Amino acid sequence: MTDSAPPRARDFALRDLGSLDDQALRVFLQPGEAGLSPRLLGRAMQNEHPGLRSRVLDALSPEARDEYVAAEQKPASRAEVEEAQRAVVSHLFWPLLYWHDPCAYEELVAGERIHPRILDALDLEGRTVCDVGAGAGRFTLFAARRAARVVAVDGMPPLLGRLELLVREQGLANVEVRRGSFDALPLEDGSVDVAVACSSLTSQAPWGGEAALAELDRVVRDGGEIAVIWPDRPEWFRERGFVHLSAPGNDSLFFADPETAERICRDFYSDVAAAWVVEHRASAVPFRALGIAPPNDACLRVVRKRRP
């Protein structure tokens, strides 16, 4: 994924936040290291619908609420408010997409093939696996054919609904779908053998960070493993005891046809990437044309519990 909001962010507006339920708002309005600034949110919410304002306030922590209210009450020009609204929508683009158009997200990630050597490095046979940030289940569906049991956790009901449909269609009886967040996994202590985050958990809260790693350590048994596939900052994970694995090749995204590739590149990457597809009439798009690294690496760590 790109660091900035994709071009399709223009399809959403601040009012679309109102479609998220209260649990989703609590998760995605967290400030954190890489989360949404309460001050930016407060400015953006000036003159917004009272019902949405009330729900946003309820979703914020007391500290964040104070910052929000101060910014909301500080006079700002219409241009400043509109700029803040665009910034909030850009920051929350992915949650808005997951909620409003999960099929588009599923189509996007279908072209991203995790390097087979990275997948082969995971010991899943006969084990209990948690897929953290499972989305529509690209890793869950892979793991279910090897593991004894897979618990798929995500914070977005529309994505979990897509995953449940795919599980039924594929006749998988060993997948359990649960709603939860990175820092509050709905699992008991030491209840899984392997926890995997596939292009989901990052080095910064609220999408990851120290609290998320602590949760992974909690739910994985002593001697079990944590795997972060396609990490945003491998060096951050190495500093915390992970081993970084990388494999060569696997340098392209794959789509059904050039028309699909062009549309997805234009929506989620850039006009430059879409122009590359048109010029080459290609359904396979090199990651270099998108300006991002391919999904060819993972960070792994064995969990060692402290003895009493």
Sequence and secondary structure as in RCSB ss.txt:
>XXXX:A:sequence
MTDSAPPRARDFALRDLGSLDDQALRVFLQPGEAGLSPRLLGRAMQNEHPGLRSRVLDALSPEARDEYVAAEQKP
ASRAEVEEAQRAVVSHLFWPLLYWHDPCAYEELVAGERIHPRILDALDLEGRTVCDVGAGAGRFTLFAARRAARV
VAVDGMPPLLGRLELLVREQGLANVEVRRGSFDALPLEDGSVDVAVACSSLTSQAPWGGEAALAELDRVVRDGGE
IAVIWPDRPEWFRERGFVHLSAPGNDSLFFADPETAERICRDFYSDVAAAWVVEHRASAVPFRALGIAPPNDACL
RVVRKRRP
>XXXX:A:secstr
  SS  GGGGG  GGGGGGS HHHHHHHT  TTTS  HHHHHHHTTT  HHHHHHHHHHS HHHHHHHHHHHHS 
  HHHHHHHHHHHHHHTHHHHHHHH HHHHHHHHHT    HHHHHTS  TT EEEEET TT HHHHHHTTTSSEE
EEEES HHHHHHHHHHHHHTT SSEEEEE BTTB SS TT EEEEEEES  BSSTTSBHHHHHHHHHHHEEEEEE
EEEES S HHHHHTTT EEEE S   EEE SSHHHHHHHHHHHT HHHHHHHHHHT SEEEHHHHTS  S EEEE
EE      
